[in-house]
Amino acid sequence: MTDSNPTGTRAEVWPSLPLEEWRDTYATLHMWTQIVGKIRLAQSPPVNHWWQVETSGFVLPYDDVRRADDPDGLLIEFLQSTYEAGANLAKWDRAAVERTLKSVPSAR
């Protein structure tokens, strides 16, 4: 690899990797990623929201909320699950920062 030539061609920067030399490894890796993806899908609860890479945030489409049997419940579940994901990822001391909510005022 050529570090001193940032404008070099791809052949100068990356080593040759003919597919025939690693086809079996490629096939195995592909199958394992498929298995992991299917396990993740099976263990994840069905939800109407997803992580959007471009905005680095969770997305909950308005139409999914509008059409839900319980729009308020869906929105609360979305907010709670994204909060929990962020708090757990950041390793917050949740016992120190969270309080029990006694009641939620109705928006209606």
Residue pairs with C-beta under 8 A, 6 or more apart in sequence:
1 12
1 13
1 14
1 15
2 8
2 12
2 13
5 12
5 13
19 26
47 78
47 81
48 60
48 61
48 64
48 65
48 68
48 74
48 78
49 58
49 59
49 60
49 61
49 64
49 78
49 81
49 82
50 58
50 59
51 57
51 58
51 59
52 58
52 59
58 78
58 82
60 74
60 75
60 78
64 74
65 71
65 74
65 75
68 74
72 107
76 104
87 94
